[in-house]
Amino acid sequence: MRKKGRFHSLKKLRPRQDWSRWSLYSISQLNRPNTATKTYFQQKWTAKSLTRAYHGEQIREKVWKRLFKRNLPAVVPMDYKHLARYDGSEQAAGRGAGRDIKGGSKTPPMTPYMQMTYYPIERRLDSAIFRSLFASSVRQARQFCVHGLVKVNGKKMVYPGYMLNPGDLFQVEPSSVMYATGAPKKRSSTARKVAKEKATARADEWNQKSNPPTTPEVQRITAREEPTPAELKTHLQTLMQDVQAVLNEEVSAKDKQKFRALRQQIRKSIGLWKTASPESVSTLDSQFEFLKNAINARAAQDAAEASNAEEAESTSLISEDDKEKLREAFEKLKLETEHTSAWNKRNAAAPYATPWRPRDYMSAFAFIPRYLEVNQNICAAVYLRHPVARPGLAEVPTPFHLETGQLAFNWYLRRR
């Protein structure tokens, strides 16, 4: 299980079981294993790390090793019409006498056994929920189970590692499925109005704080050419309080990062206050003033844009009656173009965008394996059977090459 580091990294591409542009890009960059410059051990290790980052990365390695099986399930399709007509003796007819079948016999396609390395993970409840398109990631499916939103055979199942048996029916709360697979909700007009009011209030507050009354200590420090180390320490402590006050306000994440870096520098200067110089203190003061002025200018710009929008709306040449008619015509047009069924209507209380529409990048991952029978109307699915390999097809969905799966299987075959 991933413990630290970024989940999606462009330095080390790792395909993940989620609907995101990073996973789509990582899958597009997959290549065959490097067999020219790497040893066999390195090839197996690389294949194991790549496949484990995709298959069951939400479970621990020890848990997966207990699930690993060296026997891979497979089936051979048989033609029942041919079996009913012949008994097998026709395969030896004319053999050795120069008689050949016209056209020759077709070679059946290869069975990709090595793509079935991680088939035990497909039995897990969280993996089956993700494969049924009820969640946008396998970790979200795991969260649904822990929060009690999943039922198996009519009973609540809070264990995401529950191993499904053939014939088990599992169901997820429809509202959670719509939230997980739907587009995120954008900010409404009410939310934008509240944000504008907060920006205006923040700008007024910063304008009041921009010219604070100077304390006697600060006056003494500015009047004296060379302040004492004790006075510099007091000034640094005051500057630290000002930075902390800014961090307590509602500022953007990038601004908080800059102020936290400045706070770290001030903390180091306070620790070395006996050897601090007035130049270093003035540099910290200038940095604080620059960052604060940038926030003030941004807040003033937001307030000006909000006031300009309100002024433009108030000074519009369209009358109220015309506005009402235009609003009604616009709503009628939206009703004609959008889905207006009972389940897909506009709902302000829904945490997802309404009317419902699929999440971005869903189309690249929207497929259902053969071993699942899914009913999207009631958000329920049946686990029909265990996945198997057949000629030309492995029922375990995987983006990796056949050689990568073979190397990963050989890695766990020696360490099971």
N, C-alpha and C positions, 0 to 999 in steps of 0.2 A: 504494500500500500504506500502511496506517495505520502511522505512526511514533511518534506520541505522542498523549496524550489518552486519555480513557476510551473503551473499546470500546462500552459501552452508556451512554448519557447521557440523562437525562430533560429536559435543557435543549434539546438538539438531537436530536430523535428520528431515528434511522437504523435502518431494518429491516436485520437481518443474517441470514445464512444459518446459523442455528443454532436448536436447539430450546430456547428459553428464554422465560421470562415477559416479559422486556424486549422481545424481538423480536415476540412476540405482541401486546403493548401498542402497540408502534410501528406495526405493520401495521394495527391497529384505528383508529389516529389519522390514517391517510393520507386526504388530500383531493385534489380537483382542483387543478391549478396555478393560482396567483393571476395572472390576466390583467388585473386592473383597475388595480392600483397599481404593477406592475413592468413595466419595459421588456422588449423581446423578448430582449435579451442576458441580462438577469437571470433571465428565465424559463428560458432554455436552460441557464444555469449552475446554477440550483437543481435542475433536472431531472437534469442530468448528475451532480451531487454525490449526489443521492438514489439514483439507479440504480446508480452505481458503488459506493456503500456496501453494496449488496446483491449485485450481480452482479460476481463476480471481485474482491472487495476484497483478496484475498490476493495478487494479482499487481500488478505495477507498471503505471503509466499508459502508459509507452512500450511495454511488452509488449502491452497491450490495443490500442493504436493500430495496431500491426502486424497484429493479428488482425482489426481492424474491416474489414468489407466493405459496400460500398454496395448490392450486389445481395442482396436478401432472398429466400430460397427459399420457394416456395409451390406448391400443387397445386390443381387444380380437379377435384372428384369427378364422374365421369361414370356415367350409368346405362347399364349394358351391355345391358339388355333394350330400352331405347328406341333405342339405337344399332343393335341388331340388327334392329329392326322398321322403322325409318325411315331415309331417306337425307338428310334435311334439307329436302327440297322442301315438306314439309307446313307449314313455318313461313311460307311465302309464299302458301298456298292461300287464295283469296278476298280477298286484300289489295286494297283499293281498291274493292271491290264492296259494302261495307257488312257483310261477314261478320266477326263477332267470335267469339272463343272464349268459351264460357260460363264465367263465373266469373273470367275474366281469368287472366293468368299470374302465378305467385308470384315475387316478387322474392327472389333468393337473399340470404342474410345477408352483411353486410360482412366482408371478409377483414381481420383485424387485422395488417397488415404491420408496423406500428410496434412491436408487441410482440416482434418478432424481431430487435431491434437487437443483442442480446447472444447470438445463437445460436452464434457460434464458441466461446464459453466453455463451452458445454455439451459440446463435444468433449473437453475436458480430462479427464484421468483423475481428478483430485481432485473435480471437479464431478460426474462420473458416479458416483463412489462415494457422494457425499452424496445424489444423487438416487435411488440404489438403496436408501436407508435402511440403509446399512452403517456410517454415522457420524452422530453428533449435530450436527456442524458441518462446514463445508467445510475449516476449518483442521485439525480432527481427521483428516479424510480425507487432507489433505496430510501430516500427521504419520505416518499409516500407510504412505504411500508412501516417505517418507524412511527409516523404520525397517525397510524391507524386508519388510513384511507383505502386500504386494500382488503378484499375478502377473497378467501379461497374456499370453494364449495359452500358458500353462504356464511362462513365464519370469519371473523376478523383475524388477519394474520399480520403480526407486527415483526416478523423475522424475515428480513430480506434474503437470507440464505436458505430459506425453505426449498427443499428439492421437490420439484413437481413430478407427479406420476402421470402416466398416460390416462387421459380422461378427466383430469382436474380442470375445474373452471375457476378462473380468477377474474375479479372485477375491480375497477378503480372508480373512485368518485368522479362523476362526469364533470363537475365544475373544476376539479383539479386538473383533469385532462385538458379541458379547454384553456385553462390558464397556462399549462405546460407547453402545449403545442400551438397556441395562438400568438399573434403578434403582441408585443408589449404596448401598454397603453401610453399614449402621448399626453402631454399636459393640456388640460382643458383651459377654457377662457378664464374660469374662476381662479385656477392655479396661477395663471399668468398675471392676473390682477393682484393677487396676494403677493407674488414675487416683486411686482413693481412697487407696491406699498412698502415692502421690506427694504427694497433698494433705496427708496426715497428717505425712509427713516434712518437707514445706515449712513447715507450721505450727510444728512443733517447732524447726526451724532459725530461723524468724523470731522465735520467743519467746526463743531464746538471744541473738539479735542485737538485740532490742528494748532491752536495758539494757546496752550495752557499757561497759567501764571507761573512765573519762574520762582523757585524756592530760594531762600537765602544761600543754601549750600551751592546751588547751581550758579547764582550770581557771583559768589566768592570764587568759584572755579573759573568762571569766564573772565572775571576781572583780574585775577592773579595770573601772571605769566607761567609760572611753574607750580601747579598744585601739588600738595603732599600726596603720598601713596594712600593714606587713609581717606582723603577726599575723593581720590580716583575710585577707590573701592566703593564708597557710598554712591557715587555717580553711576557706577556699573550696576550696582544693586537696583537703583532706581530705573535704569534702562531695562534691566531684566523684568521688572514689574510691568513696565510699559509693553514689552514684547508679549508677556503672558496675557495682558489685557487684550491685546490684538488677537491672540489665539483663541481667547474665550468668545470672541465675536463670531458672527456668521460670515466667514470669508471662504473663498474657493480653496480647493485642495492644493492647487499649485502654490497659492499664496501661503498656505499653511506650511508647505515644505520649505519655502524660502525663510519664513520666520523661525521655523524650528532649527534650520541651519545657523541662522544668526544667534539664536538662543544658545546653541552649543558653543559658538565662538565666545559669547559673553561669559558663559560659565567657565570656560578655560581661562579667560582673562581674570575673572574673580579669583580663581585658584592661584594665579600668579600675580596678585595685586601688589606685592612688595616690589616687583621688578617691572611693573607696568609703566608705560610711557604715555604722556598726553597725546602723542600722535596716534597711537593705537586706539585710544579711547575716542578721539575725534573721528577716526575712520569708522568705528562701530556706530557712532552717532549719525554720521552721514549715510551709512547703509540703512539704518532704521528710518531716517527721514525719507530716503529715496523710496523704500518699499511702502511706507505709509502714504506718501504723496501719490504713488501709482494706484493704490487702492482707492484713495479719495477721488482721483480723476476718473477711475472706472465707475465708481458709484454715482458721481455727478453726471457722467454720460448716460448711465441707465435711467437716472431720474429725468434727464432732459428728453430722452427718447419717449419715456412714458408720458410726460407732459405734452410733447408734440403730438403724440397719437391721440390723446384726449382732446387737445385743441382742434386737431383736424376733424375729429368726429363731431365736436360741438359746432364747428363753423361750416359743416357740410351744407351744400345748397339743396339737398334732397329733403323734402318735408317728412314728417313722421308717418303720414299716411302712405307715402310712396315707399318709405322704408319697410313698413309693415307688409305691403304688397310684395316687395322684392323678397322679403324674408319668407313669406308663404310660398312664393314661386320656387325659391331655392330649396325649401324643405320638400316640396312636391317632387322636384327633380331628383333629390337625393333618395326619396322613397322609391322612385321609378328605377333608379340605377343600382341601388343596394339591395341586399337580401332583406326581405320583409317578413320572413316566416316567423312563427311564434318563438322558435328557439334561437333565432339569430337576429334579434332586434336590438335596438340601442338600449344599453343599460349603463347608467352612470356609476352604479355601485360595483360593477364587475372590475376585477383587477387586471383584466386584459382588454385589448381594443375591441370595441363593439361598433357595428356588426363584426362577428368573428371572421378572421382571415388567418391563413396559415403563417407560421413563424418563418422568418427569413432562413434560407439555406435548407429548408425542410425537404424540398423536392429531391435533392441529391441523396437523401437517406431514407426516402419514403418507399420501403419495400417490406414485405412480410414473408418470413420463411415458410416452407411447406409444412412444417410440423406444428404450425399454429393455425387455428381457425378463429378469426377475429370478427366481432360485430361492433362496428364503430358507433352504431346508434345508441347502444346501452353501455359502451365502454367495457365490454366483457370479451374474454377469449378463452378458448379451450386448448389445453396442451394435448395434442392428438397422440403423439408418439415421440420417441427419442430421435434426434437427428441421425441420419445415416449417410454414407457415401455410396454413390452409384456411378456407373460408367459416365464419365464426362461431367460429373456434378458432385460437389460436396455441400450438404445442406447447412453447414455452419457458416454464416456470413463472415468473411474476413477479407481485408483489402490487400493482404500480403501475397507474395509470389509463392508458388509451390515449393521452391527450394528453401525459402525462409521458414516455412512450416516444417519442412523435413529437418532442418538444422535445430529448430526449437524442440522438436520431438526427440531427437537424438540426445539433446542436452538433458532432458528430464528422464529419458530412458535409463541413463546411467546413474541418476541421482533421485530415484523415486523412493 
